[in-house]
C-alpha cells in the first residue's frame, strides 16, 4: 500500500504523524511524507520519501513570527485568533494544495493521511471522492467540533451547567462568530474560489472533521466534552513515542524513586519565553527537599531558562520521554495536546497553565476530566504553581483519575486501530478503481 502523509510544519503535528509513519513502515507499506523542508532529516530517518511544500507553505512553525510577524504586536484574544487562522492556516491553503497535487503526480498514493490543521486538503475533500485518494485526518488537538452548549472553541470554557451559563455562552459565541469564524470563512472562501471550489458554510476548524473520510482523534473519549460527533470520528488513543531520539541525560540515575519527580515543559511552540512557566516552576519548588524538578527547554538552550537554577533542578534541551514518563509524578505544562495525552496514558496527573493556541481548551479538559489542576493563565505565580503541585501530589483523587484515564488508553490498541482504518479506506479505493476499470472496458466494447 502506498500512503502519503502530509503534516502542518509544526512539531506538535509532525511528531504523531511520524509515529504513525513508523507503524506503517514496519508493516512494509511505502510511505511518502509532505511537510516543511526544515523537517527533511527527521522524515528520511523514519524511512519515508520526503517531499517539501512549495513556497507559501514551506515554513517552520517553531518560529511562528517568521510566518506572521504581526502577531508580535497583537495581545492574546479574538484578534490574535483570527490572525493566526488567516495568516498561518488559510493563506497556506493554495500552496499546500499545490504540494499535495504535485506529490501525487510522483507518488500515486492509495490513501492520504494528514493532521487536522492541514487545510490544504479542503479543495480535495470538496471534490468527488471518485477522483481522489481517500483522506484520513488525525486530531492532533482537542476535537474541533460544535458544542451542545453553544460555547465556541479555543476560549477554554467548560461545559455549561445551567441555563444562565448557556445564555452567557450564546453571547460569547455571537462575538466569536463576528470576530473570528465569519471573517476567517470569508477569507477561506475567497481562496477556494481561486481554485474553482466552494463556497463553504462550515467554520474552518469544523470543516475537516465533517468532510474527512475518516478522522482519527489521538486521544480517548473521556478526555473530550460529551457531544455527538460525526460517524467518521474514531478515538484511537495516542501513538507511541518515537524511541531513541535523545540520549539519556547524565543525571538519569537520580530518578531512583527517592524523591518525587515533577516534570515541567513549555513544549516546542510556546517556548519563546521560558520565564512563563519553566522559570516560575523552578522557583516554586526550589525549597522542596522531597522533590526533584526536571525541566526541558523544548529544543532551546537551557541557558535560556531565566533565574537562578536551584539545586533540586535537572535541565535538558530535549529529553527521551519514553524513558522519562514512567518516573514522573506530576507534569507541569502549558497544555500541548500531545504531551498531555502522553502523560495521561502513563497515569500522570497534571498542573497546567497556558491560554495560547489550543491550550486553553486542552487545559479546560484537564480540569473537567479530573486529571489535574488548570491554573487558567499564561503567567502563573510561583506560589500558585507550588500550591497546585502540592495539591496534586497530596490528594490521591488526581492520580486515581489519571490512572483510570491510563486504563482507557490501554484499552485501545492504537496500532491495530490505525492500520484498520487506513487499510479499510485503501481497500475501498481499490474496489472502486477495479469497478471503474471494468465499466471502462464495458463502455469500450459497447462502442
C-alpha positions as CSV (number, residue, x, y, z in Angstrom):
1,X,0.0,0.0,0.0
2,X,1.3,3.5,-0.9
3,X,0.4,6.1,1.7
4,X,1.1,9.9,1.5
5,X,1.4,11.5,4.9
6,X,1.1,15.3,4.9
7,X,1.7,17.5,8.0
8,X,1.5,21.1,9.0
9,X,5.2,22.0,9.6
10,X,4.9,22.2,13.4
11,X,6.5,19.8,15.8
12,X,3.2,19.0,17.7
13,X,1.6,18.0,14.5
14,X,4.6,16.3,12.9
15,X,5.5,14.0,15.9
16,X,2.3,11.9,16.0
17,X,2.3,11.6,12.2
18,X,5.9,10.5,12.3
19,X,4.9,7.8,14.9
20,X,2.1,6.7,12.6
21,X,4.6,6.6,9.7
22,X,6.8,4.3,11.7
23,X,3.9,2.0,12.3
24,X,3.2,1.9,8.6
25,X,6.8,1.4,7.5
26,X,7.0,-1.5,10.0
27,X,4.1,-3.1,8.1
28,X,6.1,-2.8,4.8
29,X,3.9,0.0,3.4
30,X,5.5,2.5,1.1
31,X,5.4,6.0,2.7
32,X,5.9,9.4,1.3
33,X,5.9,12.5,3.6
34,X,5.0,16.0,2.6
35,X,5.8,18.9,5.0
36,X,8.3,21.8,5.5
37,X,11.9,21.5,4.4
38,X,13.1,22.1,8.0
39,X,12.0,18.6,8.9
40,X,13.5,16.7,6.0
41,X,16.2,14.8,8.1
42,X,13.6,13.6,10.5
43,X,11.3,12.3,7.8
44,X,14.0,10.4,6.0
45,X,15.3,9.0,9.2
46,X,11.9,7.4,9.6
47,X,12.2,5.6,6.3
48,X,9.8,7.8,4.3
49,X,10.4,9.5,1.0
50,X,10.4,13.3,1.5
51,X,8.6,15.9,-0.4
52,X,8.6,19.6,0.5
53,X,5.7,22.0,0.4
54,X,6.2,24.8,-2.3
55,X,6.8,28.4,-1.3
56,X,3.8,29.7,0.7
57,X,3.6,26.7,2.9
58,X,7.2,25.7,3.3
59,X,7.7,27.3,6.7
60,X,8.7,26.2,10.2
61,X,6.1,27.0,12.9
62,X,8.6,26.6,15.6
63,X,9.2,30.3,14.6
64,X,5.6,31.5,14.2
65,X,6.6,35.1,14.0
66,X,8.6,34.4,10.8
67,X,5.2,33.5,9.2
68,X,3.0,36.1,10.8
69,X,5.2,38.8,12.3
70,X,2.2,41.0,13.1
71,X,1.3,38.6,15.9
72,X,4.1,40.1,17.9
73,X,2.0,43.3,18.4
74,X,-1.4,41.6,18.9
75,X,-2.2,40.6,22.5
76,X,-3.9,37.2,23.1
77,X,-7.6,37.4,22.3
78,X,-10.0,37.2,19.4
79,X,-7.9,39.4,17.1
80,X,-4.9,37.1,17.5
81,X,-7.0,34.0,17.0
82,X,-8.3,35.5,13.7
83,X,-4.9,36.5,12.6
84,X,-3.5,33.0,13.3
85,X,-6.3,31.3,11.4
86,X,-5.9,33.7,8.4
87,X,-2.2,34.0,8.1
88,X,-1.0,30.6,9.2
89,X,-3.8,28.3,8.0
90,X,-6.0,29.9,5.3
91,X,-3.2,31.7,3.4
92,X,-1.3,28.4,3.2
93,X,-4.2,26.5,1.5
94,X,-3.2,27.2,-2.1
95,X,0.5,26.2,-1.6
96,X,-0.5,23.1,0.5
97,X,-3.0,22.0,-2.2
98,X,-0.4,22.5,-4.9
99,X,2.1,20.5,-2.9
100,X,-0.4,17.6,-2.5
101,X,-1.3,17.6,-6.2
102,X,2.3,17.7,-7.3
103,X,3.3,15.0,-4.9
104,X,0.5,12.7,-6.1
105,X,1.9,13.0,-9.6
106,X,5.1,11.4,-8.4
107,X,3.6,9.1,-5.8
108,X,0.3,7.5,-6.7
109,X,-1.0,7.2,-3.1
110,X,-3.8,4.8,-2.1
111,X,-4.5,7.0,1.0
112,X,-3.6,10.4,2.2
113,X,-3.1,10.8,6.0
114,X,-2.9,14.4,7.3
115,X,-3.2,16.3,10.5
116,X,-6.3,18.2,11.4
117,X,-4.9,21.7,10.7
118,X,-3.7,20.9,7.2
119,X,-6.5,22.8,5.4
120,X,-4.8,22.4,2.1
121,X,-6.8,19.1,1.8
122,X,-10.1,21.1,1.7
123,X,-10.1,21.5,-2.2
124,X,-9.8,17.7,-2.5
125,X,-12.4,17.0,0.2
126,X,-14.9,19.3,-1.5
127,X,-14.5,17.4,-4.8
128,X,-15.8,14.0,-5.7
129,X,-14.2,11.1,-3.8
130,X,-14.1,9.2,-7.0
131,X,-11.3,11.4,-8.4
132,X,-9.0,11.5,-5.4
133,X,-7.5,9.2,-2.8
134,X,-9.4,8.7,0.5
135,X,-8.3,11.2,3.1
136,X,-7.7,10.3,6.8
137,X,-7.1,13.2,9.2
138,X,-5.6,13.0,12.6
139,X,-6.8,15.0,15.6
140,X,-3.6,16.4,17.0
141,X,-5.5,18.9,19.2
142,X,-8.8,18.7,21.1
143,X,-11.7,17.7,18.9
144,X,-12.7,20.8,16.9
145,X,-16.4,20.2,16.7
146,X,-19.5,22.2,17.7
147,X,-20.6,22.0,21.3
148,X,-24.0,21.2,22.6
149,X,-24.0,24.2,25.0
150,X,-23.2,26.6,22.2
151,X,-19.8,27.7,23.5
152,X,-17.1,28.5,20.9
153,X,-13.9,26.5,20.9
154,X,-10.4,27.9,21.8
155,X,-11.6,30.0,24.7
156,X,-11.3,27.3,27.4
157,X,-14.9,27.4,28.5
158,X,-16.0,24.3,30.5
159,X,-19.4,22.6,29.7
160,X,-22.3,24.8,30.7
161,X,-24.2,23.5,33.8
162,X,-27.1,25.9,33.8
163,X,-29.4,27.8,31.5
164,X,-27.9,31.1,32.7
165,X,-24.4,29.8,31.7
166,X,-25.8,28.8,28.3
167,X,-27.2,32.2,27.8
168,X,-23.8,33.7,28.6
169,X,-22.1,31.3,26.2
170,X,-24.6,32.4,23.5
171,X,-23.4,36.0,23.8
172,X,-19.7,34.9,23.7
173,X,-20.4,32.7,20.7
174,X,-22.0,35.6,18.8
175,X,-19.0,37.8,19.4
176,X,-16.7,35.0,18.4
177,X,-18.6,34.4,15.2
178,X,-18.5,38.0,14.3
179,X,-14.8,38.5,15.0
180,X,-13.3,35.1,14.1
181,X,-15.4,32.5,12.4
182,X,-17.1,34.7,9.8
183,X,-14.1,36.8,8.7
184,X,-11.9,33.6,8.5
185,X,-14.6,31.8,6.5
186,X,-14.9,34.8,4.1
187,X,-11.1,34.7,3.6
188,X,-11.2,31.0,3.1
189,X,-14.0,31.1,0.5
190,X,-12.1,33.8,-1.5
191,X,-9.1,31.4,-1.6
192,X,-11.3,28.4,-2.6
193,X,-12.9,30.5,-5.3
194,X,-9.4,31.0,-6.9
195,X,-9.2,27.2,-7.0
196,X,-12.6,26.8,-8.6
197,X,-14.1,25.4,-5.4
198,X,-16.7,26.4,-2.8
199,X,-18.1,28.3,-1.1
200,X,-18.2,26.6,2.3
201,X,-20.6,27.5,5.1
202,X,-19.0,25.4,7.9
203,X,-16.4,27.1,10.2
204,X,-12.8,26.4,9.3
205,X,-11.9,24.1,12.1
206,X,-15.2,22.2,11.9
207,X,-14.9,21.6,8.2
208,X,-12.2,19.0,8.2
209,X,-13.9,16.9,10.9
210,X,-17.1,16.9,8.9
211,X,-15.5,16.3,5.5
212,X,-12.7,13.8,6.2
213,X,-13.3,10.3,5.0
214,X,-12.1,9.2,8.5
215,X,-11.0,11.3,11.4
216,X,-8.7,9.6,13.9
217,X,-8.8,11.6,17.2
218,X,-5.5,10.9,19.0
219,X,-7.0,10.7,22.5
220,X,-9.7,8.8,24.4
221,X,-13.5,9.7,24.7
222,X,-13.2,10.5,28.4
223,X,-10.9,13.5,27.6
224,X,-13.5,15.1,25.3
225,X,-16.5,17.1,26.3
226,X,-19.6,14.9,25.7
227,X,-21.5,15.6,22.5
228,X,-22.5,13.8,19.3
229,X,-19.7,13.5,16.7
230,X,-19.8,12.6,13.0
231,X,-19.7,8.9,12.3
232,X,-16.3,9.4,10.7
233,X,-14.7,10.2,14.1
234,X,-12.7,7.4,15.8
235,X,-10.8,7.7,19.1
236,X,-7.6,5.8,18.6
237,X,-5.5,6.6,21.7
238,X,-2.1,8.2,21.5
239,X,0.6,7.0,19.1
240,X,3.7,5.5,20.7
241,X,6.6,7.9,21.5
242,X,9.3,7.5,18.9
243,X,12.1,5.9,20.9
244,X,15.8,6.8,20.9
245,X,15.6,10.3,19.6
246,X,17.6,11.7,22.5
247,X,20.3,10.1,24.7
248,X,19.7,9.7,28.5
249,X,20.9,12.7,30.5
250,X,24.0,12.3,32.7
251,X,21.8,12.6,35.8
252,X,19.4,9.8,34.7
253,X,20.4,7.6,37.7
254,X,19.0,10.3,40.1
255,X,15.4,9.3,39.2
256,X,15.6,6.4,41.6
257,X,12.3,6.9,43.5
258,X,13.9,8.6,46.5
259,X,12.2,11.9,45.6
260,X,9.0,12.9,43.8
261,X,9.7,13.9,40.2
262,X,8.0,16.9,38.8
263,X,8.5,17.5,35.0
264,X,7.9,20.9,33.6
265,X,7.8,21.8,29.9
266,X,6.5,24.5,27.6
267,X,6.7,22.3,24.5
268,X,8.2,23.3,21.3
269,X,6.0,26.2,20.1
270,X,5.0,28.4,23.0
271,X,8.6,28.3,24.5
272,X,9.9,31.7,23.2
273,X,9.8,32.9,26.8
274,X,10.8,30.2,29.3
275,X,10.0,32.6,32.0
276,X,6.3,32.0,31.6
277,X,6.2,28.5,33.2
278,X,9.6,26.8,33.4
279,X,11.3,29.6,35.4
280,X,8.4,30.0,37.8
281,X,8.1,26.3,38.4
282,X,11.8,26.0,39.3
283,X,11.4,28.9,41.7
284,X,8.2,27.5,43.1
285,X,9.8,24.1,44.0
286,X,13.3,25.3,44.9
287,X,12.9,24.7,48.6
288,X,11.0,21.4,48.4
289,X,13.6,18.8,49.6
290,X,11.4,15.8,48.6
291,X,11.0,16.9,45.0
292,X,13.3,16.7,42.0
293,X,12.3,19.1,39.3
294,X,13.1,18.1,35.7
295,X,12.8,20.8,33.1
296,X,13.1,20.5,29.3
297,X,13.5,23.6,27.2
298,X,11.8,22.1,24.1
299,X,14.8,22.3,21.9
300,X,16.1,25.7,23.1
301,X,19.3,26.0,25.1
302,X,18.9,25.5,28.9
303,X,20.8,28.9,29.2
304,X,17.5,30.5,28.1
305,X,15.8,29.4,31.3
306,X,15.7,32.6,33.4
307,X,16.5,33.0,37.1
308,X,18.7,31.0,39.5
309,X,18.7,27.3,38.9
310,X,18.0,25.5,42.2
311,X,20.0,22.6,43.4
312,X,17.0,20.2,43.1
313,X,16.6,21.0,39.4
314,X,17.8,19.0,36.4
315,X,17.7,20.6,32.9
316,X,17.9,19.5,29.3
317,X,17.2,20.9,25.9
318,X,15.3,17.7,25.0
319,X,14.6,14.5,27.0
320,X,13.7,11.0,25.9
321,X,10.1,10.9,27.1
322,X,9.7,7.1,26.6
323,X,12.3,6.7,29.4
324,X,11.3,9.7,31.5
325,X,7.5,9.5,31.9
326,X,7.4,6.3,33.9
327,X,9.5,8.2,36.6
328,X,7.3,11.3,36.7
329,X,4.8,12.0,39.5
330,X,3.4,15.3,38.2
331,X,3.6,17.1,34.8
332,X,3.6,20.9,34.8
333,X,2.8,22.0,31.3
334,X,1.3,24.9,29.3
335,X,-1.0,22.3,27.7
336,X,0.4,20.9,24.5
337,X,-2.1,18.3,23.4
338,X,0.5,15.6,22.7
339,X,2.3,16.0,26.0
340,X,-1.0,16.0,27.9
341,X,-2.2,12.8,26.3
342,X,1.2,11.1,26.8
343,X,1.1,12.0,30.5
344,X,-2.5,10.7,30.9
345,X,-1.7,7.5,29.0
346,X,1.1,7.0,31.6
347,X,-1.3,7.7,34.5
348,X,0.5,11.1,35.4
349,X,-1.7,13.9,36.9
350,X,-1.1,17.4,35.7
351,X,-0.8,21.1,36.6
352,X,-1.5,23.2,33.5
353,X,-1.0,26.9,32.7
354,X,-1.5,28.1,29.1
355,X,-4.0,30.1,27.2
356,X,-2.5,30.4,23.7
357,X,-3.1,28.3,20.5
358,X,-5.4,25.4,21.6
359,X,-4.1,25.3,25.1
360,X,-7.0,27.0,26.9
361,X,-9.3,24.2,25.7
362,X,-6.9,21.4,26.3
363,X,-6.3,22.6,29.9
364,X,-10.1,23.1,30.4
365,X,-10.4,19.4,29.7
366,X,-7.7,18.6,32.2
367,X,-9.7,20.3,35.0
368,X,-13.1,19.0,33.8
369,X,-11.9,15.3,33.5
370,X,-10.3,15.5,37.0
371,X,-6.8,14.5,35.9
372,X,-5.2,17.8,37.1
373,X,-5.5,21.4,38.1
374,X,-5.8,24.2,35.4
375,X,-4.3,27.5,36.6
376,X,-6.0,29.2,33.6
377,X,-3.3,31.7,33.0
378,X,-0.2,32.2,30.8
379,X,1.7,33.7,33.7
380,X,1.2,31.7,36.9
381,X,2.9,32.8,40.1
382,X,5.4,30.5,41.8
383,X,3.0,30.4,44.8
384,X,0.2,29.2,42.6
385,X,2.3,26.6,41.0
386,X,3.6,25.3,44.3
387,X,0.1,25.1,45.8
388,X,-1.2,23.2,42.8
389,X,1.7,20.8,42.6
390,X,1.4,20.0,46.3
391,X,-2.3,19.5,46.0
392,X,-1.9,17.1,43.1
393,X,0.8,15.2,44.9
394,X,-1.0,15.0,48.2
395,X,-4.6,14.3,47.1
396,X,-5.0,10.7,45.8
397,X,-8.0,11.7,43.6
398,X,-5.9,13.2,40.9
399,X,-3.6,10.2,40.5
400,X,-6.6,7.9,40.7
401,X,-8.4,9.7,37.9
402,X,-5.2,9.8,35.9
403,X,-4.8,6.0,36.4
404,X,-8.4,5.5,35.2
405,X,-7.6,7.5,32.1
406,X,-4.4,5.4,31.6
407,X,-6.6,2.3,31.7
408,X,-8.8,3.8,29.0
409,X,-5.8,4.4,26.8
410,X,-4.5,0.9,27.4
411,X,-7.9,-0.5,26.3
412,X,-7.3,0.9,22.8
413,X,-5.0,-1.0,20.5
414,X,-3.7,2.2,18.8
415,X,-1.6,0.4,16.2
416,X,-4.4,-2.0,15.3
417,X,-7.0,0.8,15.0
418,X,-4.8,3.0,12.8
419,X,-3.9,0.1,10.5
420,X,-7.6,-1.0,10.3
421,X,-8.9,2.5,9.4
422,X,-6.3,3.2,6.8
423,X,-6.5,-0.3,5.4
424,X,-10.2,-0.2,5.1
425,X,-10.2,3.0,3.1
426,X,-7.4,1.8,0.9
427,X,-9.3,-1.4,0.2
428,X,-12.5,0.6,-0.7
429,X,-10.5,2.6,-3.2
430,X,-9.1,-0.5,-4.8
431,X,-12.6,-1.8,-5.2
432,X,-13.7,1.5,-6.8
433,X,-10.7,1.5,-9.1
434,X,-11.4,-2.1,-10.3
435,X,-15.1,-1.2,-10.8
436,X,-14.2,1.8,-12.8
437,X,-11.8,-0.2,-14.9
438,X,-14.5,-2.9,-15.6
439,X,-17.0,-0.2,-16.5
440,X,-14.5,1.4,-18.8
441,X,-13.9,-1.9,-20.6
442,X,-17.6,-2.5,-21.0
443,X,-18.1,1.0,-22.4
444,X,-15.4,0.5,-25.0
445,X,-16.9,-2.9,-26.0
446,X,-20.3,-1.3,-26.4
447,X,-18.9,1.4,-28.6
